Amino acid sequence: MNINWTGVFPAVTTKFTDHDELDFKTFDLNIEAQLEAGAEGIILGGSLGEASVLSEEEKFELLVHTLGMVAGRVPVVLNIAESTTKNAVAVAERAESLGANGLMLLPPMRYYADTEETLTFFETVAKSTNLPIMIYNNPVDYKIEVTLDMFEVLAKYPNIQAVKESTRDVSNITRMFNRFGERFKILTGVDPLAMESLVMGAHGWVAGLVDAFPKETVAIYRLVKENRIAEALKIYRWFLPVLELDIHPKLVQYIKLAEVATGIGSEAVRAPRLALKGTERARVLKIIEDALACRPELPEGSWGKLQPAL
């Protein structure tokens, strides 16, 4: 399956039971909601998917299950967040053998790699697989920036096709277009900057709050791409207080609480994360409930499964 790298790609949460095991029943409920709303890809095992606390086998179990459940309706992309090049290559190779449709690739974890080391890491993984790759560029949280000069080097690898743009500098989208034209697909990765990024030409949105509000997220994307800016802006202004939950260290707990409020998730997280409580939980829940109390009516045709081209 080829990946167009356009549209909304939910970075889905990983669901757990009360016994700290993978909860596929709740997971499937959420994935179906994403597909019904019109998501055009699913990303597994990202930061929001609690990748750092999943075992290797759990990641692949989640991949196999999702591939079977999605059944080719949209691409399924596995995130690679590894400390060693050897492990990153092993994950890429196994993901390909299991049928993954693509990879999202972070720079080396924990070690602050320099430019040469980071490029060698990316290049080695790219050479190890035929799968399409989206580079995750998030220097705010992961301390390594993939610069334009680095993308110049990576451009020679045809399977490095896209970037999750999370520098939080919206101008970087224009810099990418000015330097590379359409060589790389650009997907915005910061929810509170999503509409701004889409207006600047981003091809897609790797979204977080979509996990709780799939239809609203897809509607903003489609309305912007149809140049119905005023309609998109109305939804986006309503959504922004909730979208800002995506840029907090406890984004996993916050977004899972929102999933519960909209009926498509659970609050269960894996330690060392703990469920929200007390005043913090009340504060976050109020933001979510205030949004639900005035949830906007979405324009007809702004969400839903896309009809296949004739």
N, C-alpha and C positions, 0 to 999 in steps of 0.2 A: 504493500500500500504506500503510495506517495503521500507526502504531507504538504498541503498548501501553505501551512503556517499563517492562516488568516482566521478571523473570527475569535470567539471567546474560548479559551482553554482553561477550564477550572483546575487549579492546583488543589486537588481534593484532600480532605482530611482522612486520616486513617481511623477507623472506628474500632473501639475495644469493648469487650464485655466487662461485666463487673468482676470477672475472674482474670482480667488482664490478657485475654486472648483476642485474636482478630474477630471482629463482629461483622460477618459478611451480610447478614440480614439487613442491618441498618445501613451498611455501606451501599448495598444494592438499591435501597430506597432512595438514597441521595443521588446515586449515579443516574437512575431513571429520571429523576427530577431534572438533572442537568441536560440529559438528552431530549427530554420533552420540551425544555425551554429553547433548545436550539444550539447548545454547545457544540463546537466543531472539533474538539479534541479533549482528552483526559490526561492529566499529568499526575503520576503516582510518586510518592516518596520524596516530595520536596520538603522544605522547611515546615510548611503547614501540615504536611503528611507525617510529621514527627520522625523523619528519616534517621535522626541521630540515635533513636532508641529502638529502632527496628532491627532485628537480627537479619543476617543475609538471607536466610531461608524464608523469613516472613516477607521480605521484599519480593522474592520470586514467587512465593505463594500468592501474594496480592496481585502480582503481574498476571500469572496464569489465570486466576479467578476472573480478573477484570477483562482479559482478552476473551474468555469464554462468555462472559455476561454481556459485553458490548457487541460481540459477534460481528465485528467489521463495520458497525454503523459509523464510527469515527475512529481516528487514530488513537492509540494508547501509547503514551510516552513515559518512560521510566527515568527518573532523576538519578544522576550519579554524583554522589558527594562522598569522596573517599580521600583518605590521607596519603595513600601511596599510588604511584602510577600502576604498579603491578595489580593492585586490587581494582582500580578503575577499569583497566583493560579486561580483567576477569569478569567484572559485572557487565561490561559492554558485550563481550562475547557470549555470555550466558543469556543475556536479555535477547540478543539476536536469535540464538538457537531456540528460545522459547516462543518466539513469534512477536516480540515487541515491534511496534511500528516506528519508534524513534526514541531518541535520548535527549535529556536536558543535562548539560554538563557544567558543573561548578569547578573553579580552580581547586588546587589541592587544599584540603582541610587542615586546619590547625597550624600548619607551617606557612610562614609569610614568604612565599616563593617570589623570587625576583622575576624580571621580564623573561629572561631566557628559560628559566625553570618552568614558568607558567606556560609559555609557548610550547616547550618540549612535552609537557604533560598533555596539553590539548592535541598536539600533533600525533603523539603516540597513540592516544585513544582513537583519534580519527582514522589512523591507518589500520587499526585492529578490527574495524567493523564497516559494513556497508550501510548501516542504518543512518538516516538523516539525524543531524545533531543541531540542537539549539544551545548556544553558549549562554550561561547565566551570568550577567555582568552586574554584580551587586557589591561595590566597594564599601558601601555604608555598613553592611552587616558582616561581610566576609573579608574586608580589608585589602583585597586585591582588585585593582581596576584593569579591565581589558581595554586598552587604549585604541584609538584609531590606527596607530602604527602597528599595533599587534593584530588587529583585524586585517590589515594589509597583508601580513604574513599568512594568516589563516585563510585568506580568500582563495588560495591555490588548492584547497581541499574541497572538492565538490560536495561532500556530504556534510560539511559545516555550512548550514543553510540559513540559520536564524539566530537572533539574539533576544534574550529576555532582558530588556532595557530597564534596569533598576538603579541607575546612578542617582536618580532623583534630580537630574539636570535635564529638563525637557528640551533644552537647546541641543543636547547631544543627538537627538533624533535627526534634526536638520543637519548636523555635522556628518552623520552617517550617510544621509542621502547625498549631500554635497560631495562626499569623498567616493562613495561606492555606488551611487545610483540605486538600482534595484538588486544588486548582488546579494544582499542579506535581507531577509524578512525581519522586520522589527516588531516585537510584541512588547507592549508596555507591561511592567511588572509591579507597579506601585498603584494600588487602588485609588488613593486620593489625588493622583495625577493622571488618571486614566483618560478622562475626556480631553484634557489639554493635549495629551500625547496622541490621541486618535485624530484630533483636529490637525495636529502637525504632521500627520501622515502615517502613524504607526499602523501596521497591517493587522494587528491582533492585540488581544488582551489576555495575559496570564493572570487570572483573577483569583482573589481570596474570598471576598464576601459573596461572590457568586454561589459559594457552598450553601449559603442560607437564602440568598435572593437571586436565583438563577434567571428568572424572567426579566427582572429589572436590569440586570447586568447585560443580557443579550439585547434588550431594547435600546439601551444607551449606545451600544456598539453599532447596531444596525441603523439607528436614526442618524448618527454622525456620518456613517458611510453613505447614507442616502441624502446627505446635506440638509437634513431636517434638524438644524442646530437648535432652534428655539424649543422644539419638542424634547430633544435630548437634554438640554440644559435644565428644563423644568424637573425632570426625573433626577438628574445629577445633583442639583442643589438639595433636593429632598434627601438623597442618598448619602451625601458627603459626611455627615456626622457618624454614620455607621461605617462608611469606607475607611475612616480614620482609625478604626479599630485594627486595621491591617498593619499599621506601622508601629505597634507596641510590642515589647518583648514577650508579652503574653498573648500574642495574636492567636495562638492555637486555642487557648481557653476561651478567648473572647468570641472567636468565630464559631466554636462549637456551641457556646451558649446561644448564639444567634440561630444556629441550626435547630436547636431544641425549640426556640421560640416560633420558628416557622414550620415545625413539624417534620423535619427531614434529617434529624441527627440525634446525637446524644452528647452528654458532657464528659463522658469518660475519657481520661487522658492517661498517659503512662508516666510513672515517676522517673525522674524527679519532679516533673510537672505535677501540680495538684489542682483539683477543681477549685474554682473561685468560691469565695465565701465572704460573709460580712459586708462591710461598706463598699468594698471593691466590686463585689458581685452585684450589689444593688445599683451602683453607679452605672455599670456597663449595661445591666438589664434595663435601666431607665432609658438609655440611649436607644436601645433596640425597640422597646415598647413605645416610645414616643414616635419612632418611625412607623411602626405598625399601625399606630392610631390614625395616621394620615397617609397611608400607603396610596400612591397615585394610581389612577386608572391608566393602563398602558395603551398607546395607540394601536389600533387594529393592524395586524401583520408585523408588528415590531418584534415579536418573539415567536418561537415555535420551530418545529422541524423544517428544515429547508427542503423544498421539492427538488427532486433530481432534474438536472438539465435535460431538455429534450434533444 
